[in-house]
Amino acid sequence: MAAGTYNFPVEQGTSFGLSIQYSNASGIPIDLSSFSNARMQWNANDQTVYQFTTNNTNSGLYLFEFASPLSSGVINFKLPASTTAGFNFTSANYDLEIETISDFYPGGGPQVIRLLEGTVTIIPEITKFS
């Protein structure tokens, strides 16, 4: 199945949150307990590359996690205002992938599923206090 397309804005200098539910064609959530990692990459129009993973150990920069219970199929992505304040690009192309715990086939490594792709648009901040 092809990845879905979802374009979204991020307001520079504000806290940002996005919850994504992975579900089947009938809208039933897919249990995430058989997945080990989610990852997202933004390729910004200023040539900067941003990479986010659920294996992140520094939640001060961002939070990317499988929500509890895993049977909900929800993946949460959050950026604090301090992170979005540093975005100096206007748009980025992105995709979101998840990978399974077990091999796709013996010796083939984890199965990688591309869930979403699209464009992130940065809305510039006007009010800036130090």
Steps between C-alpha positions, in 0.01 A plus 500: 500500500634845409576755769231754578559869437467751782623860483517700821614839634735561793489842662857611571568562870196308627450151639391255232325166532379245247328167568476248220292184514617205291188309394390255234273580203194447723623758752593242766821596688804282437669379819853644516640231733673327207684819399832612646547851365342790317711750314435820312728715288443856390697629199473877535514747214815654654674160452482415873402142583312427823469142623266382774473149647311330781843381622584862597652538847484882519135596550607864543536521122187303407273215607410228251329196650258214458203592721367272770323269459685377192173354372380860438732524197589858598839661443561835675745762379569814706738791461559755778490871420879517543543255210252662261650844574820377334333406172629745240353333193160557341407146394623143510404175333466212743409138535418281798598133519464226757697178523411161640675320783541182295662449163291543185648166396788304660811714469316785324489742791187664636204577279480875436157652437466856373188646662495865398665755277438866438613855559565685825446875470658731759289800597748770612490628856440873550523535879850420627603555861838405638 
